[in-house]
Amino acid sequence: MNLKTISAEFSVCKLSGPADLGNLDMTSGFWFLGKTDQELSLVCETSSVPENTEEREDGFLAFRIEGVLDFSLIGILSNISTVLADHEIGIFAVSTFNTDYILVKKENYEKALERLADAGYTVIGTKEDE
């Protein structure tokens, strides 16, 4: 399975409420929104964090599972998170209709990619590939 690195730094944010969405430029970069009955969360490129962010955690780098994942596939995210958990690397995962994105703190990113490569994953887009 191929993992594609993404060349951007990300932040995970907590917004005050739905009114904050009017201030977002949804045409730039990566945006992941999550709304529940308790919170409104935003994952975006750090350079695009809105001013009205209530709380934020910066310093994430990301990679995605390449290709479109069929909904019948089981355990893909679980397997990746297990490899990383076994090496004490925390993740923040975001899923879209097509695939999954895994965010890892900058200080653990290279180690995460190395451990996943050791586990049989092919990492695409590393500095060695450029």
C-alpha positions in Angstrom: 0.0 0.0 0.0 1.3 3.5 -1.0 1.4 6.4 1.4 1.8 9.9 -0.2 3.4 12.6 1.8 1.9 16.1 1.7 4.2 19.1 1.6 2.3 21.4 4.0 2.2 22.0 7.8 -1.1 21.6 9.5 -3.0 22.8 12.5 -6.0 21.3 14.3 -8.4 24.0 15.5 -11.5 24.5 17.5 -13.9 27.2 16.2 -16.4 29.1 18.3 -19.4 28.1 16.2 -20.9 27.9 12.7 -20.8 31.7 12.3 -17.0 31.3 12.0 -17.3 29.4 8.7 -18.1 32.6 6.9 -14.5 33.7 7.4 -12.9 30.7 5.8 -11.3 30.7 2.3 -12.4 27.3 1.2 -10.7 27.7 -2.2 -7.1 27.3 -0.8 -5.2 24.3 0.4 -6.5 21.5 2.5 -9.6 21.9 4.8 -11.3 19.3 6.9 -14.3 20.3 8.9 -16.0 18.3 11.6 -19.2 19.5 13.4 -21.0 17.6 16.2 -23.5 18.6 18.8 -20.5 19.6 21.0 -17.9 21.3 18.8 -16.8 22.6 15.4 -13.3 21.4 14.4 -11.1 22.5 11.6 -7.9 20.9 10.2 -6.1 23.2 7.8 -2.8 24.4 6.6 -1.1 26.4 9.4 -0.8 29.4 7.1 -4.6 29.5 6.7 -5.7 29.2 10.4 -8.6 31.8 10.8 -8.1 34.6 13.3 -11.3 33.6 15.2 -9.9 30.2 16.2 -10.8 29.4 19.9 -8.1 26.8 20.4 -5.4 25.3 18.1 -2.6 22.8 18.0 0.1 23.5 15.5 3.0 21.4 14.2 1.5 18.5 12.2 2.7 17.0 9.0 0.6 14.6 7.0 0.4 11.8 4.5 -2.5 10.1 2.8 -3.3 6.6 1.7 -3.0 6.6 -2.1 -5.9 5.7 -4.3 -9.6 5.4 -3.7 -10.4 3.1 -0.8 -13.5 0.9 -1.2 -15.8 1.0 1.8 -15.6 -2.8 2.0 -11.9 -2.6 2.9 -11.4 -3.3 6.6 -8.5 -2.5 8.9 -6.4 -0.1 6.8 -6.4 2.8 9.3 -6.2 0.3 12.2 -3.1 -1.3 10.8 -1.3 2.0 10.3 -2.3 3.3 13.7 -1.2 0.1 15.3 2.3 0.3 13.7 2.7 3.8 14.9 1.2 3.2 18.4 3.7 0.3 18.8 6.4 2.9 18.4 4.7 5.5 20.6 3.8 7.8 17.8 0.4 9.5 18.2 -1.8 10.3 15.2 -4.7 12.5 14.2 -6.7 10.9 11.4 -9.1 12.4 9.0 -11.2 10.4 6.6 -12.8 11.6 3.4 -15.1 9.8 0.9 -12.1 8.5 -1.0 -9.3 7.9 1.5 -7.7 8.6 4.9 -5.2 11.2 5.9 -2.9 10.8 8.9 -1.4 13.7 10.7 1.7 13.3 12.9 3.5 15.9 15.0 6.6 17.2 13.1 9.1 15.8 15.6 7.8 12.2 15.0 7.0 12.4 11.3 10.2 11.0 9.8 10.2 8.2 12.4 6.6 7.4 11.5 7.4 7.1 7.8 10.4 5.0 8.6 8.4 2.6 10.8 5.7 2.3 8.2 8.2 1.6 5.5 9.7 -1.1 7.8 6.2 -2.6 8.1 5.9 -2.9 4.3 4.3 0.4 3.2 5.7 2.3 0.3 6.2 6.0 1.1 6.0 8.3 -1.9 7.1 11.9 -2.0 9.9 11.8 0.6 12.9 14.0 0.1 14.7 11.0 -1.4 12.1 10.8 -4.1 12.3 14.5 -5.2 
